[in-house]
Structures are given as structure tokens and as C-alpha cells.
Amino acid sequence: MKKLVISMLIITLILILVMSFTMISSKGNYIKIQAYTNSHTKAICNSENFCQDYEIFCKDQKVIRMNPITGAAVQFSVDWKDPRDEKDREKLC
């Protein structure tokens, strides 16, 4: 019985060490990816003046991913004009 308890403790310890090492390793990869990627938010409007905010992830001036931000949308009136110049409206990264 005593050998079984000791064996279980050793196995548990080994599993904890392996899991800790795995978590530390994956966090290191996450940090490396983030070091080369930037993100920002931007409102993108369509021709009917419906504007949705997006979180935009860029790497080397290229869009990697765009996620719409829940609850961050607005419908402007038909006579509303976007105050940003056209270049700013179209540039994503």
C-alpha cells in the first residue's frame, strides 16, 4: 500500500512538472507572436452609413485578422458625412 501511494505521488509530481513546462513554453510562443503583431480598433462604414468597430490585427502592414466588436455599431442618418479623409477610411494597417 505504501509503495502505491509513493508511486502515485511521483506520477502526480511528474504530471504537474510536464503541465507547467507546457504552459510556460506556449506562453513564450504567444509573446513571440505578439512582439511582431500590432492591433488597433477602427470603425468601418458602408455606403448606407452603417459603421461597425473592428479590432484589426496587422503584421508587416498586412491584415492578419479582423474581429467585429460586439455592440460597437451605429447607423448614421443618410446625410451624415464621414469626417475622416478617404485615405484614413481605407487604410487598415
C-alpha positions as a printed Julia matrix, in Angstrom:
93×3 Matrix{Float64}:
   0.0    0.0     0.0
   2.83   2.36    0.91
   4.56   1.71   -2.44
   1.32   2.53   -4.29
   0.95   5.87   -2.51
   4.57   6.8    -3.21
   4.2    5.77   -6.87
   1.04   7.87   -7.21
   2.78  10.89   -5.66
   5.72  10.55   -8.04
   3.42  10.24  -11.06
   1.4   13.26   -9.9
   4.58  15.28   -9.45
   5.81  14.35  -12.91
   2.45  15.33  -14.45
   2.5   18.69  -12.67
   6.02  19.37  -13.93
   5.12  18.41  -17.51
   1.99  20.59  -17.45
   3.93  23.54  -16.01
   6.63  23.23  -18.65
   4.0   23.04  -21.42
   2.22  26.15  -20.17
   5.47  28.1   -19.88
   6.53  27.02  -23.39
   3.24  28.03  -25.0
   3.25  31.38  -23.23
   6.71  32.04  -24.67
   5.39  31.38  -28.19
   2.46  33.72  -27.58
   4.82  36.5   -26.51
   6.97  35.99  -29.63
   3.91  36.25  -31.9
   2.69  39.38  -30.15
   6.1   41.05  -30.49
   5.68  41.13  -34.27
   1.96  41.9   -34.42
   0.08  45.07  -33.58
  -3.62  45.69  -33.21
  -5.94  48.65  -33.15
  -9.63  49.41  -33.46
 -11.26  51.14  -36.39
 -14.79  51.95  -37.47
 -15.59  50.74  -40.96
 -18.63  52.29  -42.6
 -20.61  51.09  -45.6
 -22.41  53.13  -48.28
 -25.57  53.3   -46.13
 -23.68  54.97  -43.24
 -23.74  51.88  -41.05
 -20.46  51.83  -39.11
 -19.06  48.83  -37.21
 -15.97  48.9   -35.0
 -13.4   46.18  -35.62
 -10.27  45.07  -33.81
  -7.69  44.78  -36.58
  -4.5   42.74  -36.21
  -1.64  43.66  -38.54
   1.79  42.21  -39.24
   4.22  43.83  -41.68
   1.49  46.25  -42.83
  -0.84  43.35  -43.77
  -4.13  42.46  -42.11
  -3.88  39.14  -40.3
  -7.34  39.14  -38.77
 -10.33  41.42  -38.2
 -12.83  40.85  -35.39
 -16.06  42.86  -35.13
 -16.53  44.37  -31.66
 -19.89  43.32  -30.26
 -22.18  46.25  -29.52
 -19.92  48.78  -31.24
 -22.02  49.71  -34.25
 -24.05  52.75  -35.22
 -26.42  53.7   -38.03
 -25.97  57.34  -39.07
 -28.54  59.35  -41.0
 -28.46  59.45  -44.81
 -27.0   62.99  -44.85
 -24.09  62.12  -42.49
 -20.61  62.54  -43.93
 -17.63  60.64  -42.51
 -15.22  63.34  -41.2
 -12.13  61.22  -41.9
 -10.37  61.8   -45.17
 -10.67  58.97  -47.71
  -7.11  57.75  -47.18
  -7.73  57.28  -43.41
 -11.03  55.5   -44.03
  -9.47  52.93  -46.35
  -6.14  52.29  -44.6
  -6.35  49.3   -42.26
  -2.69  48.77  -41.24
